[in-house]
Amino acid sequence: MNRLVIVSNRVADLRSNSQSGGLAVGLADALRARGGIWFGWDGTTSDDLAAPTVDDIGPVRTIAAPLTETDYNEYYVGFANSVLWPLFHYRLDLVDYRTEFHDGYMRVNERLAETLLSELRADDVIWVHDYHLIPFAACLRALGCRQRIGFFLHIPFPPPDLLTATPNHVALVEALLEYDVVGLQTSSDAANLKRYLAEQLGREVGEDGRVDVGGRSVLVGRFPIGIDAAAFAEMARLPSSDVELDTLRQRILGRKQIIGVDRLDYSKGLPERLSAFERLLSRHPELERAVSLLQIAPPTREDVSAYPTIRKELEGMTGSINGRFADINWTPVRYIHRAVPRERLASLFRASQVGLVTPLRDGMNLVAKEYVAAQDPDDPGVLVLSQFAGAAEELEEALIVNPYDADDVADRLYEALTMPLDERSDRHAALHRRILHQDARAWLEGFLARLDEADAAEAVCRPIPRTERLLPRAAER
Ligand code: ADQ
């Protein structure tokens, strides 16, 4: 089997599996089985770009390179997180497009491709992840690489009308055509990309998702990502003493818990979620002191201006709801702005009667799947899930809501809190079957099988003349 090379924004710490999410563990397992490389940014900034950090762990080599401060600002904070992230999450109002951001994005992709080049073998299979690295294959191809290269987009792919609102959209999508397989989370994401290819680039996409690009075939397909459901369920079964104590207290007081777990991101619909919870309490006074919302939302990307804004908004709303409803021994909203160890998260999911997952837009949303996996099958909780999460395409036995409609979410929350055991069990059994079937392994093997099948155009990595290059080198622009 050919070696696997994974390229992603950050390189997982393969020496401490317990801290990583299921996805990183799944990818690491695939790397161990095939041998290969995990390459990406080391998370630091430095003016000395000379040598990336190389770590050999059995048959796997991790290579992590720093960014300069300018690269960090233009590539990571700028184009990736102030242009592509909001744009791909349908938030044109938050897009902050600047030419230097785009230049930084291209420059870093080119430099990272050059750094990886000397490590590549002619028959490697390369798998690039996510929106930070869309032009990565084009950069490798410009350096002469003809290996099989696949791309998986973890976030949504927007409709063509939205995408065309940003400059460079044609180059961005054309860069996708340098891959052999382009994977998306849902059929609507795949349909959006196919529609763009047809309408904007005049490319015909076959029923089988294949696009002919100058005699080369590019496969555009849906590969819904999953979790290691069995391992997560096992983790949830192990008691975590402080969670057990809290659960006991809630039980004695006859209280139910709704849980939300999200990075503190505007795409996750957190203010809308708090409004819906407030609506639930105002419509059902009998729920006062009988239900609380535990919202865990660790900080992310605080260098992007939209993030401190949402943090302030959330803190203000939490204070206002608690000020309005709280009692001496009841806090309606418990808000934790920190990361929580995965084992503890799993126990908290199991101890919560409702999982509230209401993003305004989400590629998939693994929290929804983790909540289902963590439940006690004999007394399962109910998942309330946004229609705009990619997971809604699969998890149709959840209570599906419109996160913008506080009344709808409040009604479904009430339904979840009062749902009889047999209905909860039926819904949970169906959801559980789905997440076990489409788990992390199925996703990974499904994608790699398609990539392994792709024709390597010419399994060599040779420098090609400058005139043939698809992208002008940074120094030439
Ligand atoms: P994210 O936007 O990060 O991922 P999600 O899919 O929910 O969203 O994954 C978050 C992960 O972080 C989950 O495993 C969750 O348990 C964990 N997590 C969240 N809050 C935590 C906390 N406080 N402490 C510890 N762990 C926490 C992107 C896309 C998604 C897509 C995934 C995978 O935005 O749509 O599902 O990639 O493709």
Residues whose N, C-alpha, C, O or C-beta is under 5 A from the ligand:
A	BS01	ADQ	G21 H154 I155 I225 V261 D262 R263 I296 A297 P298 R338 A339 V340 D362 G363 M364 N365 L366 V367
